[in-house]
């Protein structure tokens, strides 16, 4: 037997999700309000943390120090004095130094010098202002997943990354950027609710079919709207699989609802004679609506979903479990409101606590509500 020596070099590369990286990813997803709430929670939880002093900030490189005691203050010219040829890029040109030391005067004098109001010089970009104003109106990905800022130690990155933005949430974000006037947002939100209802009805039909809780035969026997669109799709595509025909029927139903909503709303607006937001408010009824025949079709479709899907015996155990978890969490937060995130506690000062808790629970996904149940109610 012979012995040989061999030297091998192996190099591998892998991504390790350290706690610091996970926390950084979490913080980057927070809105300004959520981030402020998170900081307050951490300051309460960890006594070793200190809030940064509100005193004078440390001088930035290239700027004079402020707040020196009398007799020791140094001027800009003294700090950057010396031969300009020897200092090179480290100093300022004489003209620059003279401009920096010059008193610009009052606001009125500055506006006269610039020949324009200061608000026009330093105004926010429209998109930035709209996004900032929309933080409360439009749900973010973070609030969609977790329902608000939280100081949970068991941060679930996988559940957060898998969270999906709903159609209503996506449209609300677009609405917040496109419009800033409260009246326009109010009208837009109502339209979003109607569109969201259309999307949910067709999506729930698809989910029930995929889960084999409802069949094409049930739908064609019980829902005239579906039966008509399914027959039309089958006549156009006689040799394709049932699922593809089913999908085409759903697409036709969705197009019909949307088209009717647009057409009927336009006709109602024209017939009402409104010309302003105040006219709309005094009208006494909502202008955006389906036509009566289509509204009746929507109601029958919803009744079918309640009877055959939402209250299906196959889902009874899951429904009971969800009601139990939601009820126990609601009761816990009613007894212990201090366990709510800070932003919801502050909201409860001005609004009824039951309403605030309902809003908090409504923003949760399944993984997050189970996590909250384990944290507060599993003992």
ZISUL-V380504 format. One record per pair of residues at least 4 apart in sequence whose ideal C-beta (glycine too) atoms are under 6 Angstrom apart, sorted by sequence separation. I is the first residue (numbers start at 1). J is the second residue. If there is no record, write none. Layout:
I&J  I&J
This chain:
17&21  30&34  42&46  59&63  68&72  74&78  77&81  87&91  92&96  105&109  116&120  118&122  119&123  124&128  130&134  134&138  139&143  146&150  165&169  192&196  199&203  200&204  214&218  218&222  219&223  226&230  240&244  255&259  260&264  275&279  290&294  304&308  305&309  306&310  315&319  323&327  332&336  340&344  347&351  351&355  364&368  373&377  374&378  17&22  30&35  68&73  74&79  82&87  92&97  124&129  139&144  143&148  165&170  179&184  208&213  209&214  274&279  290&295  305&310  306&311  340&345  348&353  351&356  364&369  43&49  59&65  104&110  111&117  179&185  208&214  274&280  84&91  111&118  219&226  220&227  333&340  237&245  348&356  347&356  220&230  56&67  80&91  234&245  272&283  64&76  80&92  233&245  344&356  175&188  64&79  145&160  233&248  233&249  337&353  344&360  145&163  269&287  144&163  230&249  268&287  229&249  171&192  229&252  265&288  168&192  229&253  333&357  76&101  144&169  264&291  330&357  168&196  167&196  261&290  139&169  260&290  260&291  167&199  138&172  260&294  138&173  138&176  137&176  134&176  329&373  332&376  332&377  130&177  202&250  325&373  328&377  130&180  202&253  202&254  198&257  225&297  223&301  223&304  222&304  183&277  214&308  213&309  191&288  190&288  213&312  201&301  204&305  208&309  213&314  33&135  31&135  45&151  34&142  31&140  41&151  38&149  30&142  37&149  29&142  34&149  26&155  22&157  150&341  149&341  148&341  148&343  148&344  163&365  159&367  147&360  147&363  147&364  143&363  145&365  146&368  41&342  40&342  37&341  37&342  37&343
